[in-house]
Amino acid sequence: MTELAGRILAGDARALARAATAIENRSSKAESLLRELFSHTGRASVIGITGAPGAGKSTLTDRLVHELRREGKAVGVIAVDPTSPYTGGAILGDRIRMLSHHADPGVFIRSMATRGHLGGLAAATTDMALLLDAAGRDFVLIETVGVGQDEVEIAKLADATVVVLVPGMGDDVQAIKAGIMEIADVFVINKSDQPGADRLEREILALQSLSTRRDGWVPPIVRAVATEGQGITETLAAIRGFLSRGDAKDRSVANWSLRLREMLREHLLEQFANIDFQAAAAEVAARRCDPYTIVHAWINDAGSKPVRN
């Protein structure tokens, strides 16, 4: 085992931060490190926090961290933010978020830029969650950007997904359009002290009555006012209620099936990184070549190259 892997398993915060940077930068050393650490994963509960912008996801996440730390749980937080057009980094950083936890060794917070990756998740989020899992975190909370329809990608990674909605922001209509209703394991109506909370809850219940999930789970609806700390213990109880169900093994297999597809897709795109798509597009647009021939030529060319380890 390498020194860095050993330090991470021993709880060295600096080693963990160094590895997190390597993962986000897609360093060649990151994959070999994760291979070493993978046998030490599988113990953390990965919780996705998603919803429309302005729903209060950061505040809810912060309060959940407080509650988990009160229980003595070690927590990792991955805050996936929009990418700055100037630096390429996260626009909203962990220095701004959750300042009350900055001196707590039991909390590791990392802001990640999406860098153009669809789905509200950075491309390296799966790897980052595995790293925090291996580092002994009991819970890994992943807060997504909040970009709408593509938020459903969180369901491929999280053991439980919390969808945060807010009354008075058209969230009922937004949820139907975005398709996030289907991926919610727990609904949280945040800012529930505002007008429209009753109506929003009725909308969710009406949608739940129209279809039944394959696993038979009916996502509970929790009312919260995260800024006041209301509904936090209830939210955590609802999450644990979902995680404690007897189909954990089946869920794990299903989740990894989705993750492996994404990992394969990402590695294939990296393998084709040097392709001049613009030139190929010009050929297709001018009808000098058909797209099927071009794509098959790329695949055949890739198949003739040695596989990278």
C-alpha positions in Angstrom: 0.0 0.0 0.0 1.3 3.5 -0.9 2.0 6.0 1.9 -0.8 8.3 0.7 -3.4 5.5 0.9 -2.2 4.5 4.4 -2.4 8.1 5.6 -6.0 8.4 4.2 -7.0 5.3 6.0 -5.4 6.6 9.2 -7.6 9.7 9.0 -4.9 12.2 7.9 -6.9 15.3 6.8 -4.0 16.7 4.7 -3.6 13.5 2.8 -7.4 13.4 2.2 -7.4 16.9 0.8 -4.4 16.1 -1.4 -6.2 13.0 -2.8 -9.4 15.0 -3.3 -7.5 17.6 -5.4 -6.0 14.8 -7.5 -9.4 13.3 -8.1 -11.0 16.6 -9.1 -8.1 17.4 -11.5 -8.5 13.8 -13.0 -4.8 13.1 -12.2 -3.4 9.9 -13.5 -2.5 9.0 -9.9 -6.1 9.3 -8.7 -7.3 6.0 -10.3 -4.5 3.9 -8.9 -5.1 5.4 -5.4 -8.8 4.6 -5.6 -8.0 1.0 -6.7 -6.0 0.6 -3.4 -8.8 2.2 -1.3 -11.8 0.5 -2.9 -11.8 -2.6 -0.6 -12.2 -0.2 2.3 -15.4 1.4 0.9 -19.0 0.4 1.3 -19.6 1.6 4.8 -20.7 5.2 4.3 -24.3 6.2 3.5 -24.3 8.5 0.5 -27.1 11.0 0.6 -28.0 13.2 -2.4 -29.6 16.6 -1.7 -31.2 18.1 -4.8 -33.8 20.5 -5.9 -34.4 23.8 -7.6 -32.0 26.8 -7.1 -33.0 28.8 -4.0 -34.7 25.9 -2.3 -32.4 26.1 0.6 -30.3 23.0 -0.1 -27.1 24.4 1.4 -28.9 25.4 4.6 -30.6 22.0 4.9 -27.3 20.2 4.3 -25.6 22.4 7.0 -28.3 21.5 9.5 -28.0 17.8 8.7 -24.3 18.0 9.3 -24.9 19.6 12.7 -27.3 16.8 13.6 -25.0 14.0 12.5 -22.1 15.6 14.3 -24.2 15.8 17.5 -24.6 12.0 17.1 -20.8 11.7 16.8 -20.9 10.7 13.1 -18.0 11.6 10.8 -19.3 13.4 7.8 -18.1 14.3 4.3 -19.8 16.9 2.2 -19.4 17.3 -1.6 -21.0 20.6 -2.8 -21.2 20.5 -6.6 -21.2 24.1 -7.8 -21.4 25.9 -11.2 -18.1 26.5 -12.9 -16.5 30.0 -12.9 -16.0 31.1 -16.5 -12.8 32.8 -15.4 -11.0 30.3 -13.2 -12.6 27.0 -14.1 -13.2 26.4 -10.4 -16.4 26.4 -8.3 -18.2 29.7 -8.1 -19.5 29.0 -4.6 -16.7 27.5 -2.5 -16.6 25.7 0.8 -15.1 28.9 2.3 -18.6 30.4 1.9 -20.6 27.4 2.8 -21.0 25.9 6.3 -18.4 28.1 8.0 -19.3 26.8 11.4 -17.7 23.4 10.5 -14.3 24.6 9.2 -12.5 23.7 12.4 -14.2 20.4 13.0 -12.0 17.4 12.1 -15.1 15.3 11.9 -16.3 17.2 8.9 -14.6 17.3 5.5 -16.2 19.7 3.0 -15.2 19.9 -0.7 -16.7 22.2 -3.3 -16.4 20.9 -6.9 -17.0 22.6 -10.2 -19.3 20.9 -12.7 -16.9 22.0 -15.5 -19.7 21.6 -18.0 -20.8 18.2 -16.9 -24.5 17.7 -17.2 -26.7 16.4 -14.4 -25.7 18.7 -11.6 -22.8 16.5 -10.7 -19.1 16.9 -11.4 -17.6 14.1 -13.4 -15.4 13.1 -10.4 -18.2 13.0 -7.9 -18.4 9.2 -7.7 -14.7 9.0 -7.1 -14.8 11.7 -4.5 -17.6 9.9 -2.6 -15.6 6.6 -2.7 -12.6 8.5 -1.3 -14.6 9.9 1.6 -16.1 6.5 2.2 -12.6 4.9 2.4 -11.5 7.7 4.8 -14.0 6.6 7.3 -16.9 9.0 6.9 -20.1 7.6 8.1 -22.2 9.8 5.9 -21.4 11.5 2.6 -23.8 14.3 1.7 -23.8 15.4 -1.9 -25.5 18.8 -2.7 -26.1 19.3 -6.4 -26.0 22.5 -8.4 -29.8 22.7 -8.9 -30.1 23.1 -12.6 -33.4 21.4 -13.2 -34.0 18.3 -15.4 -30.5 16.9 -15.3 -30.6 16.7 -11.5 -31.8 13.1 -11.9 -28.2 12.0 -12.2 -27.8 12.1 -8.5 -30.0 8.9 -8.3 -27.2 7.0 -10.0 -24.8 7.8 -7.1 -26.7 8.3 -3.9 -28.0 5.5 -1.6 -30.9 7.9 -0.8 -32.0 11.0 -2.6 -33.7 14.0 -0.9 -35.6 16.4 -3.2 -36.0 19.8 -1.6 -39.0 21.9 -2.8 -40.2 25.3 -1.7 -43.7 26.8 -1.8 -44.4 29.8 -3.9 -41.6 29.1 -6.5 -43.6 27.0 -8.9 -41.8 23.9 -7.7 -44.9 21.7 -8.2 -44.8 22.5 -11.9 -41.0 22.4 -12.1 -40.9 19.0 -10.4 -43.3 17.5 -12.9 -41.3 19.0 -15.9 -37.9 18.0 -14.5 -38.8 14.4 -13.7 -37.2 14.7 -10.2 -40.4 13.3 -8.7 -39.3 9.9 -9.8 -35.9 9.9 -8.1 -37.0 11.2 -4.7 -36.7 8.9 -1.7 -37.6 11.7 0.6 -39.4 15.0 -0.1 -38.6 18.0 2.0 -40.8 21.1 1.8 -38.4 23.7 3.0 -39.5 27.2 4.1 -42.8 25.5 5.0 -43.8 28.4 7.1 -44.5 30.3 3.9 -47.9 30.4 2.1 -48.4 27.6 -0.4 -46.9 24.8 1.7 -50.2 23.0 2.0 -50.9 23.3 -1.7 -47.4 22.0 -2.6 -47.9 19.0 -0.3 -51.2 18.2 -1.9 -49.5 18.4 -5.4 -46.9 15.9 -4.3 -49.5 13.5 -2.8 -51.6 13.8 -6.0 -48.6 12.8 -8.1 -47.7 9.9 -5.8 -51.3 8.6 -6.2 -50.8 8.4 -10.0 -48.0 5.9 -10.0 -46.4 3.3 -7.7 -42.6 2.7 -7.5 -41.3 -0.7 -8.4 -39.8 -1.1 -4.9 -43.2 -0.2 -3.3 -41.6 2.7 -1.3 -43.8 5.8 -0.8 -41.5 8.7 -0.3 -42.4 10.6 3.0 -43.0 14.3 2.9 -41.2 16.3 5.6 -41.9 19.9 6.3 -38.9 22.0 7.4 -37.7 25.5 8.0 -34.0 24.8 7.7 -32.9 28.3 8.8 -34.7 27.7 12.1 -33.5 24.1 12.5 -37.1 22.8 12.2 -37.7 19.4 10.5 -34.1 18.4 10.5 -34.4 15.4 12.8 -37.5 14.3 10.9 -35.6 14.6 7.6 -32.8 12.4 9.0 -35.3 9.9 10.4 -37.0 9.7 7.0 -33.6 9.1 5.3 -32.8 6.4 7.7 -36.2 4.8 7.2 -35.4 4.4 3.6 -31.9 3.1 4.1 -33.1 0.6 6.7 -35.3 -1.3 4.2 -34.4 -4.9 3.5 -33.4 -4.4 -0.2 -30.1 -2.7 0.4 -28.2 -5.3 -1.5 -30.5 -5.0 -4.6 -30.2 -1.2 -4.5 -26.5 -1.4 -4.3 -26.3 -3.7 -7.4 -28.7 -1.4 -9.3 -26.8 1.7 -8.4 -23.5 0.2 -9.4 -25.0 -0.9 -12.7 -25.8 2.7 -13.4 -22.4 4.0 -12.1 -20.4 1.5 -14.2 -22.3 2.6 -17.3 -21.3 6.2 -16.5 -17.7 5.3 -15.8 -17.5 3.4 -19.1 -19.0 6.3 -21.0 -16.5 8.7 -19.4 -13.5 6.6 -20.1 -14.6 6.1 -23.7 -14.9 9.9 -24.1 -11.4 10.3 -22.6 -10.1 7.8 -25.1 -11.6 9.8 -28.0 -10.5 13.2 -26.5 -8.2 13.9 -29.5 -10.9 13.5 -32.1 -11.6 16.7 -34.1 -15.4 16.6 -33.8 -15.7 20.0 -35.5 -14.0 18.8 -38.7 -16.1 15.6 -38.7 -19.2 17.7 -38.2 -18.3 19.8 -41.2 -18.0 16.7 -43.3 -21.4 15.4 -42.2 -23.1 18.7 -42.6 -21.8 19.1 -46.1 -23.0 15.5 -46.8 -19.5 14.5 -47.9 -19.7 11.6 -45.4 -22.4 10.0 -43.4 -22.2 10.0 -39.5 -22.5 6.2 -39.2 -19.3 5.6 -41.2 -17.4 8.2 -39.2 -18.5 6.8 -35.8 -17.7 3.2 -36.8 -14.3 4.4 -38.1 -13.6 6.0 -34.7 -14.6 2.8 -32.9 -12.5 0.6 -35.1 -9.5 2.9 -34.7 -9.9 2.8 -30.9 -10.2 -0.9 -30.9 -6.8 -1.3 -32.6 -5.1 0.7 -29.8 -3.7 -0.9 -26.7 -5.9 -0.5 -23.6 -4.5 1.8 -21.0 -4.2 0.6 -17.4 
